[in-house]
Amino acid sequence: MDGVHDLGGMEGFGPVVVEPDEPVFHQPWERRACRLSMAAMASGLVNGRFRHAIERMDPAWYLGSSYYEHWMTGTATSLVEAGVITQHELDGRLATPFPLSRPVRAPRLREPGASSDTHRFGLRSAVRVRAWHPRGHTRAPRYVQGKRGVVVRLDAAFSLPDVEYHCDDKRSEPTYSVRFEAEELWGERGDPVHVDLWESYLEADDG
């Protein structure tokens, strides 16, 4: 979905701070948050919900919170939406209101559509990424939407997250590694960028 979480290619946030000898966890609670989130994932209770829940955090909250706060929000929101725990029970356990992500905006899909493992595009095919503004989850980065690229690798078929996150069933389709030139993405010379994309994100570039 379009949102503040999709930071690829965005400017104005200052330099990336690299912390020398950065620890895996800065605080003990982060280790617990990681363990709880991984346990929820392993149980299958947050499948198809976790990433999209993080995307739906209020923009100011998302930008002002840490990595593992995102994880805890995604896990808690997913469990509440799955009916595993209620907001009332969550607040009661913590003895304080626990903020959750905003509601899902995209409608549920009745059918996932037909799966396929046959590649429509071949190596060196010229393609363009579709430009659209989804209200639900997508794994197509905003900075490549509408941009031209070249297929450099054919990969296996995998479940399409755009469907899996909004349907009770799954649809698999072929994936590709697509090379984008820096001039196409940023308007200036530089290193190319390779992005892994599902087939339905792509269309033939005949121009």
TORPA-436081 format. One line per 10 residues: number of its first residue (from 1); for each residue x, y, z of N, C-alpha, C, O. Coordinates in pm, whole numbers, always signed. Example, Ala and Ser with C-alpha at 12.3 -4.5 7.8 and 13.67 -1.06 7.14 Angstrom:
% TORPA-436081
1	+1319/-569/+780/+1230/-450/+780/+1320/-330/+780/+1424/-332/+846 ~ +1285/-225/+708/+1367/-106/+714/+1290/+3/+787/+1341/+114/+804
% end
This chain:
% TORPA-436081
1	+85/-118/+0/+0/+0/+0/+89/+123/+0/+206/+117/+38 ~ +33/+234/-42/+104/+360/-32/+103/+406/+113/-3/+412/+175 ~ +219/+437/+166/+224/+480/+305/+363/+526/+342/+457/+514/+263 ~ +375/+579/+463/+503/+634/+506/+608/+525/+523/+727/+554/+522 ~ +565/+400/+540/+660/+290/+558/+743/+266/+433/+854/+213/+441 ~ +690/+304/+315/+757/+276/+188/+858/+387/+162/+832/+480/+86 ~ +974/+377/+226/+1072/+486/+227/+1176/+477/+116/+1258/+568/+101 ~ +1173/+370/+37/+1273/+354/-69/+1272/+471/-166/+1167/+506/-221 ~ +1388/+532/-187/+1400/+641/-283/+1354/+776/-232/+1361/+875/-306 ~ +1305/+783/-107/+1258/+911/-55/+1373/+992/+2/+1470/+937/+53
11	+1361/+1125/-8/+1463/+1216/+41/+1407/+1301/+155/+1287/+1304/+179 ~ +1498/+1368/+224/+1457/+1461/+328/+1460/+1406/+468/+1417/+1473/+562 ~ +1511/+1282/+485/+1516/+1222/+617/+1657/+1226/+677/+1682/+1167/+782 ~ +1748/+1293/+609/+1884/+1302/+661/+1965/+1179/+631/+1913/+1084/+572 ~ +2092/+1178/+670/+2180/+1064/+641/+2142/+941/+723/+2085/+951/+831 ~ +2176/+825/+669/+2158/+699/+742/+2269/+688/+846/+2387/+690/+812 ~ +2231/+676/+971/+2329/+668/+1079/+2374/+524/+1096/+2293/+435/+1123 ~ +2502/+501/+1080/+2559/+367/+1098/+2626/+362/+1234/+2721/+435/+1261 ~ +2576/+274/+1319/+2627/+262/+1455/+2739/+159/+1460/+2714/+41/+1433 ~ +2863/+198/+1494/+2972/+102/+1502/+2942/-6/+1608/+2896/+24/+1718
21	+2971/-131/+1571/+2950/-243/+1664/+2807/-243/+1721/+2786/-266/+1840 ~ +2711/-218/+1634/+2571/-214/+1678/+2528/-349/+1735/+2549/-451/+1670 ~ +2469/-353/+1854/+2422/-480/+1911/+2294/-526/+1842/+2224/-446/+1779 ~ +2266/-653/+1854/+2143/-706/+1796/+2021/-643/+1863/+1924/-609/+1796 ~ +2028/-628/+1994/+1921/-565/+2071/+1980/-454/+2157/+2082/-474/+2224 ~ +1917/-339/+2155/+1966/-227/+2235/+1912/-231/+2379/+1976/-181/+2471 ~ +1793/-291/+2395/+1731/-298/+2526/+1677/-439/+2547/+1644/-507/+2450 ~ +1668/-486/+2674/+1616/-621/+2700/+1476/-643/+2643/+1444/-754/+2600 ~ +1391/-539/+2643/+1254/-556/+2593/+1252/-589/+2445/+1159/-654/+2397 ~ +1353/-545/+2371/+1357/-575/+2229/+1376/-724/+2205/+1318/-781/+2112
31	+1457/-787/+2287/+1476/-933/+2276/+1343/-1005/+2301/+1308/-1098/+2230 ~ +1270/-960/+2404/+1141/-1022/+2436/+1041/-997/+2323/+964/-1086/+2287 ~ +1043/-876/+2269/+952/-844/+2158/+979/-934/+2038/+886/-981/+1973 ~ +1107/-956/+2009/+1144/-1043/+1898/+1096/-1185/+1922/+1040/-1247/+1832 ~ +1117/-1236/+2042/+1077/-1373/+2074/+925/-1389/+2066/+876/-1488/+2011 ~ +852/-1295/+2121/+706/-1303/+2118/+653/-1298/+1975/+562/-1371/+1938 ~ +711/-1209/+1895/+666/-1196/+1757/+697/-1322/+1677/+615/-1368/+1598 ~ +817/-1377/+1697/+856/-1498/+1625/+768/-1616/+1666/+733/-1700/+1583 ~ +733/-1622/+1795/+645/-1729/+1842/+507/-1717/+1778/+447/-1817/+1738 ~ +456/-1595/+1767/+326/-1574/+1703/+332/-1612/+1556/+238/-1671/+1502
41	+442/-1578/+1490/+458/-1615/+1349/+464/-1767/+1333/+401/-1823/+1243 ~ +538/-1833/+1420/+552/-1978/+1411/+419/-2049/+1434/+396/-2158/+1382 ~ +331/-1988/+1512/+201/-2048/+1539/+106/-2037/+1420/+5/-2106/+1414 ~ +140/-1948/+1326/+53/-1927/+1211/-59/-1828/+1237/-144/-1807/+1151 ~ -60/-1768/+1355/-170/-1679/+1392/-162/-1542/+1327/-262/-1471/+1321 ~ -44/-1504/+1279/-31/-1371/+1220/+0/-1377/+1071/+29/-1275/+1010 ~ -6/-1496/+1012/+23/-1509/+870/-68/-1417/+789/-188/-1410/+813 ~ -11/-1348/+693/-89/-1261/+608/-135/-1134/+675/-218/-1062/+618 ~ -86/-1102/+792/-132/-984/+865/-17/-895/+912/-32/-773/+918 ~ +95/-954/+947/+201/-884/+1020/+254/-761/+946/+252/-651/+1001
51	+301/-778/+823/+357/-665/+749/+253/-555/+727/+282/-436/+743 ~ +134/-597/+689/+31/-498/+659/-11/-423/+784/-46/-305/+776 ~ -7/-488/+899/-39/-420/+1024/+63/-309/+1052/+26/-200/+1095 ~ +190/-336/+1027/+294/-233/+1047/+273/-117/+951/+289/-1/+988 ~ +237/-149/+827/+213/-45/+727/+100/+49/+768/+97/+165/+727 ~ +7/-1/+848/-110/+77/+884/-93/+159/+1013/-189/+220/+1061 ~ +28/+160/+1067/+54/+246/+1182/+37/+393/+1141/+65/+429/+1027 ~ -10/+475/+1234/-19/+618/+1206/+118/+669/+1162/+219/+635/+1225 ~ +126/+750/+1056/+256/+793/+1002/+350/+855/+1105/+468/+819/+1109 ~ +301/+947/+1188/+388/+1010/+1288/+438/+908/+1389/+553/+914/+1433
61	+351/+814/+1427/+388/+709/+1520/+494/+618/+1457/+592/+583/+1521 ~ +473/+580/+1331/+567/+493/+1262/+706/+555/+1258/+805/+490/+1291 ~ +714/+681/+1216/+844/+747/+1201/+911/+774/+1335/+1034/+782/+1342 ~ +832/+788/+1440/+889/+820/+1570/+914/+700/+1659/+954/+717/+1774 ~ +891/+579/+1610/+907/+459/+1692/+1018/+371/+1638/+1062/+386/+1524 ~ +1064/+280/+1721/+1178/+196/+1687/+1135/+70/+1611/+1016/+39/+1600 ~ +1234/-1/+1560/+1211/-121/+1480/+1127/-223/+1555/+1029/-275/+1501 ~ +1163/-253/+1678/+1090/-357/+1751/+957/-308/+1808/+872/-389/+1843 ~ +939/-177/+1816/+805/-127/+1846/+713/-154/+1728/+595/-184/+1746 ~ +767/-143/+1608/+691/-180/+1488/+650/-327/+1498/+535/-363/+1470
71	+744/-411/+1537/+715/-554/+1548/+604/-581/+1650/+511/-656/+1622 ~ +614/-519/+1767/+513/-543/+1870/+376/-493/+1824/+274/-557/+1851 ~ +374/-379/+1757/+248/-326/+1707/+188/-419/+1602/+69/-448/+1604 ~ +274/-466/+1510/+228/-557/+1407/+174/-687/+1465/+71/-738/+1420 ~ +243/-741/+1564/+200/-866/+1626/+69/-848/+1704/-24/-927/+1688 ~ +62/-745/+1787/-58/-722/+1867/-179/-694/+1778/-287/-748/+1800 ~ -160/-609/+1677/-270/-578/+1586/-318/-704/+1514/-438/-725/+1499 ~ -223/-786/+1469/-258/-908/+1398/-337/-1004/+1487/-435/-1064/+1442 ~ -296/-1018/+1612/-364/-1109/+1703/-505/-1060/+1737/-597/-1140/+1750 ~ -521/-930/+1752/-655/-875/+1778/-744/-895/+1656/-859/-936/+1669
81	-692/-868/+1537/-771/-883/+1415/-804/-1030/+1387/-906/-1060/+1325 ~ -718/-1121/+1433/-744/-1264/+1414/-841/-1319/+1519/-883/-1434/+1510 ~ -876/-1238/+1619/-968/-1281/+1723/-903/-1364/+1832/-973/-1428/+1911 ~ -771/-1363/+1838/-700/-1439/+1941/-710/-1369/+2076/-721/-1434/+2180 ~ -706/-1237/+2073/-717/-1157/+2195/-795/-1031/+2159/-792/-987/+2045 ~ -864/-974/+2255/-939/-851/+2229/-858/-731/+2274/-763/-743/+2351 ~ -896/-615/+2225/-832/-492/+2270/-850/-475/+2421/-758/-432/+2490 ~ -967/-510/+2472/-994/-498/+2616/-901/-589/+2695/-846/-547/+2797 ~ -883/-713/+2651/-795/-806/+2722/-649/-758/+2715/-575/-770/+2813 ~ -610/-705/+2602/-474/-657/+2585/-448/-540/+2680/-346/-536/+2749
91	-539/-445/+2682/-523/-330/+2771/-523/-373/+2917/-448/-318/+2999 ~ -608/-472/+2950/-615/-519/+3087/-487/-587/+3132/-443/-567/+3245 ~ -427/-667/+3044/-302/-735/+3079/-190/-634/+3105/-106/-655/+3193 ~ -190/-525/+3030/-84/-426/+3040/-117/-315/+3140/-30/-237/+3178 ~ -244/-309/+3182/-290/-205/+3273/-273/-66/+3213/-258/+33/+3285 ~ -275/-59/+3081/-267/+69/+3010/-314/+47/+2867/-300/-63/+2814 ~ -370/+148/+2804/-414/+131/+2665/-296/+100/+2573/-192/+166/+2578 ~ -312/-2/+2489/-208/-39/+2394/-255/+3/+2255/-354/-51/+2206 ~ -188/+98/+2190/-234/+145/+2058/-212/+40/+1950/-109/-27/+1945 ~ -310/+28/+1865/-302/-64/+1751/-299/+14/+1621/-323/+134/+1619
101	-270/-56/+1513/-268/+5/+1381/-409/+41/+1336/-507/-8/+1392 ~ -417/+125/+1236/-547/+166/+1183/-614/+51/+1109/-546/-44/+1069 ~ -745/+56/+1089/-816/-55/+1024/-771/-78/+880/-716/+12/+816 ~ -795/-199/+831/-766/-233/+692/-860/-156/+600/-981/-154/+623 ~ -806/-93/+497/-888/-15/+404/-932/-97/+283/-1036/-70/+224 ~ -853/-197/+247/-884/-275/+127/-991/-379/+156/-990/-439/+264 ~ -1084/-400/+63/-1187/-502/+85/-1129/-643/+75/-1026/-664/+10 ~ -1194/-738/+138/-1152/-877/+127/-1181/-928/-14/-1280/-890/-76 ~ -1095/-1015/-63/-1113/-1076/-194/-1190/-1207/-177/-1158/-1288/-90 ~ -1291/-1227/-261/-1367/-1351/-253/-1289/-1468/-311/-1293/-1579/-257
111	-1219/-1444/-421/-1144/-1549/-487/-1000/-1503/-511/-978/-1385/-540 ~ -903/-1592/-498/-763/-1551/-517/-722/-1539/-662/-622/-1474/-693 ~ -798/-1601/-753/-756/-1606/-892/-672/-1729/-918/-627/-1796/-825 ~ -651/-1759/-1044/-579/-1881/-1082/-430/-1867/-1062/-371/-1764/-1096 ~ -368/-1972/-1007/-223/-1974/-991/-156/-2016/-1121/-218/-2077/-1208 ~ -28/-1981/-1134/+49/-2018/-1252/+196/-2030/-1214/+244/-1959/-1126 ~ +266/-2119/-1283/+411/-2128/-1265/+483/-2111/-1399/+602/-2143/-1411 ~ +412/-2061/-1499/+468/-2038/-1632/+501/-1890/-1649/+415/-1805/-1633 ~ +626/-1861/-1681/+670/-1723/-1695/+618/-1660/-1824/+634/-1716/-1933 ~ +556/-1545/-1811/+508/-1471/-1927/+623/-1397/-1996/+623/-1381/-2118
121	+721/-1351/-1918/+834/-1276/-1971/+959/-1363/-1968/+974/-1448/-1880 ~ +1049/-1341/-2063/+1173/-1415/-2069/+1291/-1328/-2029/+1276/-1209/-2001 ~ +1409/-1390/-2026/+1530/-1313/-1997/+1548/-1202/-2100/+1521/-1220/-2219 ~ +1593/-1088/-2052/+1619/-968/-2133/+1490/-904/-2185/+1496/-815/-2271 ~ +1374/-947/-2136/+1250/-881/-2175/+1245/-740/-2116/+1280/-719/-2000 ~ +1202/-644/-2198/+1183/-508/-2149/+1045/-499/-2084/+944/-532/-2146 ~ +1042/-455/-1961/+917/-449/-1886/+901/-312/-1820/+996/-235/-1806 ~ +781/-286/-1780/+750/-166/-1702/+667/-210/-1582/+578/-293/-1595 ~ +698/-153/-1467/+619/-184/-1347/+491/-102/-1352/+494/+18/-1377 ~ +380/-167/-1327/+251/-97/-1322/+255/+14/-1218/+320/+1/-1114
131	+187/+121/-1247/+175/+233/-1152/+33/+236/-1100/-60/+263/-1176 ~ +15/+211/-974/-118/+214/-914/-104/+250/-766/+7/+256/-713 ~ -214/+273/-702/-212/+318/-564/-299/+225/-479/-413/+258/-447 ~ -245/+108/-443/-325/+9/-370/-360/+54/-229/-278/+115/-160 ~ -481/+23/-186/-522/+50/-48/-482/-63/+45/-484/-49/+167 ~ -445/-177/-16/-403/-292/+63/-254/-315/+51/-180/-228/+4 ~ -212/-432/+93/-69/-465/+95/-18/-496/-45/-87/-558/-125 ~ +103/-452/-74/+173/-492/-196/+322/-494/-167/+371/-423/-79 ~ +393/-577/-244/+538/-583/-230/+608/-515/-347/+727/-537/-369 ~ +535/-434/-422/+596/-356/-530/+638/-221/-473/+552/-139/-441
141	+769/-195/-460/+813/-67/-403/+763/+51/-484/+757/+46/-607 ~ +727/+157/-415/+673/+274/-482/+773/+335/-581/+734/+385/-686 ~ +904/+330/-548/+1001/+399/-633/+1024/+330/-767/+1088/+389/-855 ~ +975/+205/-786/+989/+142/-917/+857/+141/-995/+856/+102/-1112 ~ +748/+183/-934/+620/+181/-1004/+621/+282/-1119/+656/+399/-1101 ~ +582/+235/-1236/+584/+318/-1355/+719/+325/-1425/+733/+392/-1527 ~ +820/+255/-1370/+956/+261/-1425/+984/+141/-1517/+928/+33/-1502 ~ +1075/+166/-1613/+1115/+62/-1709/+1237/-13/-1658/+1326/+44/-1597 ~ +1238/-144/-1687/+1351/-226/-1649/+1366/-343/-1743/+1290/-356/-1840 ~ +1464/-428/-1715/+1493/-545/-1797/+1500/-668/-1708/+1564/-665/-1603
151	+1434/-775/-1749/+1437/-900/-1673/+1576/-964/-1684/+1625/-987/-1795 ~ +1638/-991/-1570/+1771/-1050/-1571/+1774/-1189/-1507/+1876/-1257/-1512 ~ +1662/-1231/-1446/+1658/-1365/-1387/+1513/-1409/-1372/+1427/-1331/-1331 ~ +1488/-1535/-1407/+1355/-1594/-1386/+1359/-1675/-1257/+1444/-1762/-1240 ~ +1267/-1646/-1167/+1263/-1715/-1039/+1138/-1801/-1028/+1056/-1804/-1119 ~ +1126/-1871/-917/+1015/-1965/-898/+884/-1890/-876/+881/-1768/-861 ~ +777/-1966/-873/+645/-1909/-843/+624/-1911/-692/+653/-2010/-625 ~ +573/-1801/-639/+548/-1788/-496/+411/-1725/-475/+354/-1664/-565 ~ +360/-1740/-353/+232/-1681/-317/+241/-1528/-329/+336/-1467/-281 ~ +141/-1469/-394/+137/-1324/-412/+85/-1258/-285/-31/-1279/-249
161	+167/-1179/-215/+124/-1119/-89/+1/-1029/-103/-80/-1021/-11 ~ -13/-962/-218/-128/-875/-240/-259/-951/-226/-360/-895/-182 ~ -258/-1079/-262/-376/-1164/-250/-380/-1230/-113/-484/-1230/-46 ~ -268/-1286/-71/-263/-1361/+54/-307/-1277/+174/-372/-1329/+265 ~ -274/-1148/+174/-308/-1062/+286/-454/-1021/+288/-502/-968/+388 ~ -526/-1045/+178/-663/-996/+170/-762/-1102/+122/-871/-1070/+75 ~ -723/-1229/+135/-809/-1337/+89/-789/-1457/+180/-685/-1470/+244 ~ -888/-1544/+186/-876/-1664/+269/-797/-1774/+198/-769/-1878/+258 ~ -763/-1752/+72/-686/-1849/-5/-566/-1777/-66/-549/-1656/-48 ~ -483/-1851/-138/-361/-1795/-194/-357/-1810/-346/-426/-1895/-403
171	-276/-1726/-410/-250/-1740/-552/-99/-1729/-574/-36/-1633/-529 ~ -44/-1826/-643/+99/-1825/-673/+121/-1779/-817/+41/-1809/-906 ~ +230/-1708/-838/+264/-1665/-973/+415/-1648/-983/+483/-1634/-882 ~ +469/-1650/-1106/+615/-1641/-1124/+671/-1508/-1073/+602/-1406/-1070 ~ +797/-1513/-1035/+868/-1393/-990/+991/-1373/-1077/+1040/-1464/-1143 ~ +1040/-1249/-1075/+1151/-1210/-1160/+1247/-1118/-1085/+1208/-1049/-991 ~ +1372/-1119/-1128/+1465/-1014/-1087/+1473/-917/-1203/+1507/-955/-1315 ~ +1443/-790/-1176/+1439/-688/-1280/+1546/-583/-1250/+1558/-534/-1138 ~ +1625/-549/-1354/+1731/-450/-1341/+1678/-313/-1386/+1623/-298/-1495 ~ +1697/-214/-1299/+1658/-77/-1329/+1783/+11/-1330/+1863/+8/-1236
181	+1800/+88/-1435/+1913/+180/-1441/+1888/+299/-1350/+1774/+342/-1331 ~ +1995/+352/-1294/+1984/+464/-1201/+1917/+585/-1267/+1838/+655/-1204 ~ +1949/+609/-1393/+1890/+723/-1463/+1739/+710/-1474/+1667/+810/-1470 ~ +1690/+586/-1489/+1546/+564/-1498/+1478/+591/-1363/+1368/+645/-1358 ~ +1546/+554/-1255/+1486/+569/-1122/+1505/+709/-1065/+1411/+768/-1011 ~ +1627/+761/-1077/+1661/+885/-1006/+1688/+1005/-1098/+1699/+1119/-1053 ~ +1699/+976/-1230/+1728/+1085/-1322/+1872/+1125/-1327/+1905/+1232/-1378 ~ +1961/+1041/-1274/+2104/+1070/-1277/+2182/+940/-1283/+2130/+834/-1248 ~ +2306/+948/-1327/+2387/+827/-1342/+2425/+769/-1207/+2441/+840/-1109 ~ +2440/+636/-1206/+2477/+567/-1083/+2465/+418/-1102/+2449/+370/-1214
191	+2473/+344/-993/+2464/+199/-999/+2322/+154/-1028/+2226/+216/-981 ~ +2306/+45/-1105/+2172/-9/-1128/+2117/-72/-1002/+2191/-104/-909 ~ +1986/-90/-1000/+1917/-151/-886/+1842/-274/-936/+1772/-267/-1037 ~ +1856/-386/-866/+1784/-508/-900/+1672/-530/-798/+1697/-528/-677 ~ +1551/-550/-846/+1435/-566/-758/+1362/-695/-795/+1339/-722/-913 ~ +1326/-774/-694/+1249/-896/-716/+1101/-861/-718/+1049/-799/-625 ~ +1032/-902/-825/+893/-860/-846/+806/-976/-893/+852/-1064/-967 ~ +681/-975/-849/+584/-1074/-897/+536/-1035/-1037/+540/-918/-1075 ~ +489/-1135/-1112/+454/-1113/-1252/+341/-1012/-1271/+343/-934/-1366 ~ +242/-1013/-1182/+128/-923/-1201/+165/-777/-1179/+86/-688/-1209
201	+285/-750/-1127/+332/-613/-1114/+384/-559/-1247/+403/-438/-1263 ~ +408/-648/-1342/+479/-611/-1465/+388/-610/-1587/+288/-681/-1592 ~ +427/-529/-1684/+365/-529/-1815/+474/-509/-1919/+579/-452/-1888 ~ +450/-556/-2040/+550/-544/-2146/+574/-397/-2177/+481/-318/-2186 ~ +701/-362/-2195/+738/-225/-2234/+762/-223/-2383/+871/-256/-2429 ~ +662/-185/-2458/+672/-185/-2603/+725/-52/-2659/+743/-37/-2779 ~ +750/+43/-2568/+797/+172/-2615/+945/+188/-2603/+999/+292/-2640
% end
